[in-house]
Amino acid sequence: MPRDRYQHSLDELRSDVLSMGETVTERLDESLEALERRDDALARAVIDGDAQVNETYLELEEQCVDLFALQQPVAGDLRFVTASFKIITDLERIGDLAVNLANYALAARQTVTPDVEIDALGTAAHGLVERSLAAYETADAAACRAVAAADDEVDARCQHANEHVTRALIARTDGADDRWSVERLLDDVSRVLLTIRDLERVADHAVNIAARTLYMIESDPELLY
């Protein structure tokens, strides 16, 4: 393959990865909106749209494999293709987590702990994904490190939210004698805890994207874990 066609293939891969990232962040945004508004139709749209994300992932995986097999990239090009291959995996998993959130929206019956900042946690996690993709697009090493640093705050906020929900559960079940009400409360609390967990995982995948991007730029494994 002539050099100009090879470079076009690399540019196309970057563009396609960013396009997948845009789709996934849209799905995540829609799932968060479905949670906030208890919007069943929007939640189902996120769930139904997961097939498209999976199909895109497989197509991009094939692009990466073809570049490895046919072009045998070296040095910076090799790091770029490898990073892209890893990043699409993280994007596909964020898409899966968006589906989880949509399913929680469908199953939710009530807001057990209205002062838990689920919306704020979702916004923070969503923002990290956008920032990590922007760092990949512009090859910004400083932005990669900033994403990893910001994740510490998200982790702390998730831990605080978990503790708050647990305390609320203990307070509401203390002395309760209505078994059916307690079981419903447990279901709802479990759903809130799973929501917090999945938002934390979204942020972790954003850090993975930043880590792979940093390695792509500087061959620096600092953020890899």
NORKA-V229018 format. One record per backbone hydrogen bond with DSSP energy under -1.0 kcal/mol. CO is the residue of the C=O (numbers start at 1). NH is the residue of the N-H. Records with the same first field share a line. If there is no record, write none. Layout:
BEGIN
CO = NH / NH
END
This chain:
BEGIN
2 = 6
3 = 7
4 = 8
5 = 9
6 = 10
7 = 11
8 = 12
9 = 13
10 = 14
11 = 15
12 = 16
13 = 17
14 = 18
15 = 19
16 = 20
17 = 21
18 = 22
19 = 23
20 = 24
21 = 25
22 = 26
23 = 27
24 = 28
25 = 29
26 = 30
27 = 31
28 = 32
29 = 33
30 = 34
31 = 35
32 = 36
33 = 37
34 = 38 / 39
39 = 43
40 = 44
41 = 45
42 = 46
43 = 47
44 = 48
45 = 49
47 = 50
49 = 53
50 = 54
51 = 55
52 = 56
53 = 57
54 = 58
55 = 59
56 = 60
57 = 61
58 = 62
59 = 63
60 = 64
61 = 65
62 = 66
63 = 67
64 = 68
65 = 69
66 = 70
67 = 71
74 = 77
75 = 79
76 = 80
77 = 81
78 = 82
79 = 83
80 = 84
81 = 85
82 = 86
83 = 87
84 = 88
86 = 90
87 = 91
88 = 92
89 = 93
90 = 94
91 = 95
92 = 96
93 = 97
94 = 98
95 = 99
96 = 100
97 = 101
98 = 102
99 = 103
100 = 104
101 = 105
102 = 106
103 = 107
104 = 108
113 = 116
116 = 118
117 = 121
118 = 122
119 = 123
120 = 124
121 = 125
122 = 126
123 = 127
124 = 128
125 = 129
126 = 130
127 = 131
128 = 132
129 = 133
130 = 134
131 = 135
132 = 136
133 = 137
134 = 138
135 = 139 / 140
140 = 144
141 = 145
142 = 146
143 = 147
144 = 148
145 = 149
146 = 150
147 = 151
150 = 154
151 = 155
152 = 156
153 = 157
154 = 158
155 = 159
156 = 160
157 = 161
158 = 162
159 = 163
160 = 164
161 = 165
162 = 166
163 = 167
164 = 168
165 = 169
166 = 170
167 = 171
168 = 172
169 = 173
170 = 174
173 = 176
178 = 182
179 = 183
180 = 184
181 = 185
182 = 186
183 = 187
184 = 188
185 = 189
186 = 190
187 = 191
188 = 192
189 = 193
190 = 194
191 = 195
192 = 196
193 = 197
194 = 198
195 = 199
196 = 200
197 = 201
198 = 202
199 = 203
200 = 204
201 = 205
202 = 206
203 = 207
204 = 208
205 = 209
206 = 210
207 = 211
208 = 212
209 = 213
210 = 214
211 = 215
212 = 216
213 = 217
214 = 218
215 = 219
221 = 224
END
